[in-house]
């Protein structure tokens, strides 16, 4: 009996013309990465090749190619090898400089500070920071919106994630340190992260100083009887699986990694929320009326009632589609891959570009139009996770995505109820600055503000004399650990729906367990369903948990075969 081996005929990956010796296409890429990659995609399609410094780059855009990028394993596409530019920032042996298993272990250490219970505690801190920022604004004035949002989001991220020493004792110095570290992320750093250029020297000096500060704070805390509950203390108390304690260098690097996750995706996005609302007065009116109706002129802002702001949330989603913070995501190919008869070779660098995919007409209707309604029931254009990818995708999706969304909604729940805003310059001058790898609106980004008066509110719900928690569209989670609502026998004999959890997408945010502890449990940063086949009485809670999963990892179905 003979056997035959199927031979697959491979075709060349479309190649972009031009380029210079040695430099390849580095010059047009560095000039404007987004324009360059959109041109590449428009010319060559969903998979295309070009060179930068003699390195073959493969650009993957669109639904199918993005699935290859985000769903391949670490053994196939190595995230660490593609992000050596972060090693001088995070430190040796930290995150992208660590072996795969250790990197994943380190990232899991950060998750408790980004979970639902922690987020409930963060809301008051964020509101404090916003009110502190506007405390000296007066009744009217003008601001540089980009600079204001950079400072506000670094303050909120520091306050929520790092602790009081960084926020109140080292505010200015840490802001300077972080700014110099962030400037180390640029197009040149992807290929030559250690060139002796001024921005890299400042980056390295800032990293040394950060380590010194962290070491001093650790010593101070060890000598004190004060109890701390911030991420900093959590890392001091955490141990690797082998029992090893994190060094001060480890802690410094992971704190910066946390701030990058919680800040750099927020500052530019925060600015663009206001800019897009000003460019689209109809949506500005809708969002403002939603907040007025929910909170009144001075109602309390909480984690729960911010979930009842679909107009604001859809606006934020649309801002993230049109202005995703990261222009390009990278992986190095660790073993040969086949994509639609195109061979992607070991050693190639593959890129995904969220802003390019986000502007594809076959994935998003009228993609150049600002349209928050594209996320409403019946359209839900964000449900295709391989098309809508502002925070990346798969198991490496930015773990700070839930914090970023919550942070920005908190900011505007205050600003839009305190002030009205208008452009200082013509609307068409407010555009993205692609000179940096982390996208921001171009500066100066001048905005004029004017304080609102109480008689401009459409509702007095939630005023200081009548504050209450807004009712939730989801059933409130019980304050104590609840018992399953169905017995094993009932669940088995009367199954009505099934829960499936995509383990690759789940990062352990624990939103599901917070919404419905009867149905979900989170252990070792992985969620599991605790009832095999729940009764119909639990369907609403299950759907609520699925709706609030930041990574859309939960699927509710009545078809057992699709579980």
C-alpha positions, 0 to 999 in steps of 0.5 A, spaced: 500 500 500 503 506 497 502 513 501 502 519 497 504 526 500 500 532 498 505 537 495 502 544 496 504 549 491 506 556 494 506 563 491 511 569 492 508 574 497 507 580 493 513 585 494 513 592 494 517 596 489 522 601 491 527 601 497 534 603 498 540 599 499 541 597 506 535 602 508 530 598 504 523 602 505 525 605 512 525 612 510 517 612 507 516 608 514 519 613 518 516 619 515 509 616 516 508 609 518 500 609 517 500 612 510 506 607 508 502 601 511 496 603 508 499 604 501 502 597 502 496 594 503 492 597 498 497 595 493 498 588 495 492 586 499 492 582 505 499 579 505 505 583 502 512 584 503 518 589 504 524 590 507 527 595 512 534 594 514 535 588 510 530 585 514 524 582 510 517 584 513 510 581 512 504 586 513 498 582 515 492 586 514 484 584 514 480 579 517 484 572 515 491 575 515 490 578 522 487 571 525 494 568 523 497 574 526 493 574 533 492 566 533 498 563 532 502 560 538 508 563 541 512 558 538 510 560 531 510 567 532 515 570 537 512 576 541 519 577 545 524 577 539 520 583 535 520 587 541 527 588 543 526 595 543 523 595 550 528 591 553 532 598 555 525 600 558 523 595 562 530 592 563 534 585 562 530 579 564 523 583 564 517 581 560 519 581 552 527 580 554 524 574 558 523 566 556 516 565 554 514 562 560 517 567 565 514 573 561 507 570 561 508 569 569 510 576 569 504 579 566 499 575 570 502 578 576 500 585 574 492 582 573 490 583 580 490 590 579 486 591 573 481 586 575 473 588 577 474 589 584 480 593 583 477 597 578 471 599 583 476 602 588 480 606 582 473 610 580 474 615 586 482 616 585 480 618 577 475 623 579 480 626 584 485 627 579 480 630 574 477 635 579 484 636 581 486 638 574 480 643 573 481 646 580 484 652 577 481 652 570 476 658 572 470 659 568 473 660 562 480 659 558 484 655 553 488 649 554 493 644 550 488 638 550 494 633 548 499 636 554 493 636 559 491 629 557 498 626 558 499 629 565 492 627 567 492 620 564 499 619 567 497 622 574 491 617 574 495 611 572 500 612 577 495 614 583 491 607 581 497 603 580 503 605 583 501 608 590 502 614 594 509 615 593 510 615 586 503 620 585 504 625 591 512 624 593 515 623 586 510 626 581 514 631 577 520 627 577 516 620 575 513 624 570 520 626 567 522 619 567 516 616 564 517 621 558 524 620 557 522 612 557 516 613 552 521 617 547 525 611 547 519 608 543 520 610 536 521 607 529 529 607 529 528 603 536 525 597 533 531 595 529 537 599 533 535 600 540 542 601 542 544 607 538 548 612 541 543 618 540 540 623 545 533 620 546 536 613 547 541 616 552 536 620 556 532 613 556 537 609 559 539 614 564 531 615 566 531 607 567 537 607 572 534 613 576 527 609 576 531 603 579 534 607 584 527 610 586 524 603 587 529 600 591 529 606 596 521 605 596 522 598 598 527 599 603 522 605 606 516 600 606 520 594 609 522 599 615 515 601 616 508 598 619 504 602 614 499 597 610 499 598 602 494 595 597 497 598 591 500 594 585 507 596 588 506 592 594 503 586 590 509 586 586 513 586 593 509 580 596 509 576 590 513 570 588 515 566 582 513 559 581 519 557 584 519 561 590 524 566 588 522 574 590 522 579 585 528 583 585 528 591 585 530 591 578 524 586 576 519 590 580 521 597 577 521 594 570 514 591 571 511 597 574 513 601 568 510 595 564 503 596 567 504 604 566 505 603 559 499 598 559 495 603 563 497 610 560 500 610 553 493 607 550 489 612 554 492 619 553 492 620 545 485 617 546 482 621 551 484 627 547 481 624 541 474 623 544 473 630 545 476 632 538 471 627 535 465 630 539 467 637 537 467 635 530 461 631 530 456 636 534 450 631 534 454 625 537 456 631 542 449 632 544 447 625 545 453 623 549 452 630 554 445 628 554 446 621 556 451 623 562 446 629 564 440 624 565 444 619 568 448 623 573 445 630 573 450 636 575 454 633 580 452 626 581 457 621 584 461 617 578 461 610 580 464 604 577 457 601 576 453 607 573 459 608 568 456 602 565 450 605 563 453 610 558 452 606 551 453 613 547 459 614 551 462 607 550 460 607 543 464 614 542 470 611 545 470 605 541 469 609 534 475 613 537 479 607 538 477 605 531 479 611 527 485 613 532 488 606 535 494 608 539 499 603 536 500 603 528 504 597 528 504 590 532 510 585 531 512 578 531 518 574 529 517 568 525 519 562 529 517 557 524 515 556 517 508 558 516 503 557 510 498 563 509 493 562 503 499 558 499 504 564 501 510 561 505 512 566 511 519 564 513 522 563 519 526 569 521 521 574 517 518 579 521 510 579 521 506 586 522 499 587 523 497 594 523 490 596 526 489 603 523 489 600 516 485 594 518 480 599 521 479 602 514 477 597 510 470 597 507 469 590 507 469 590 514 467 597 516 461 600 513 463 607 510 470 606 514 472 613 514 466 616 517 465 617 525 459 613 526 459 610 534 452 607 532 456 602 528 456 598 535 449 598 537 445 592 537 444 589 530 450 592 527 455 591 532 461 592 528 466 590 533 464 583 534 469 581 529 475 580 533 480 580 527 477 586 524 476 590 530 483 590 534 485 597 537 488 593 543 491 588 539 488 581 539 488 574 542 492 572 548 497 578 547 491 583 547 493 589 551 491 587 558 490 594 560 484 595 555 479 595 561 482 600 565 483 604 559 476 604 557 474 605 564 479 611 565 477 615 559 469 614 561 471 617 568 474 623 565 469 625 561 463 623 566 466 629 569 469 634 564 462 634 559 458 635 566 463 641 568 464 645 561 462 646 554 468 646 549 470 649 542 476 649 537 480 654 537 483 653 530 479 650 524 477 643 525 481 640 519 487 642 523 486 637 528 489 631 526 494 625 528 501 626 529 504 619 526 511 622 527 511 618 534 510 610 534 504 612 540 499 616 536 497 623 539 493 628 536 498 634 533 500 639 538 499 645 539 492 642 540 488 648 543 481 647 546 477 653 549 472 651 555 467 655 558 463 652 565 456 650 564 451 652 569 446 648 573 440 650 568 443 647 562 442 640 565 436 636 562 435 632 568 436 633 576 437 626 577 443 624 581 444 631 584 448 632 591 441 632 595 439 626 591 445 621 590 444 614 588 447 608 584 444 608 577 440 602 576 444 597 572 442 593 566 445 587 569 443 584 575 447 586 581 452 581 584 451 579 591 456 582 596 457 575 599 459 569 595 452 566 592 450 559 592 449 556 585 442 557 583 440 550 580 442 544 583 446 539 579 440 534 578 436 540 575 442 543 571 442 536 568 435 535 566 433 542 564 439 545 560 437 551 557 444 554 555 451 553 555 457 557 556 464 556 553 470 560 554 476 561 549 482 560 554 486 563 549 482 570 549 481 570 557 486 574 561 483 573 568 480 580 568 475 577 572 469 581 570 465 575 569 466 572 576 464 579 579 458 579 575 456 572 576 460 568 581 454 563 581 457 561 574 464 563 573 470 562 577 477 565 576 483 561 578 491 562 576 488 568 571 483 563 567 476 563 568 472 557 568 464 556 568 462 552 574 455 550 572 455 545 566 448 546 563 445 552 567 437 553 568 434 559 564 433 563 570 441 564 570 441 566 563 441 574 564 447 573 569 451 569 564 449 574 558 451 580 562 458 577 564 459 575 557 457 583 555 462 585 560 468 581 558 473 586 556 476 580 551 470 577 549 472 571 551 465 568 553 460 565 548 453 563 550 449 558 546 443 554 546 447 549 541 451 544 545 455 542 539 457 549 538 460 549 546 
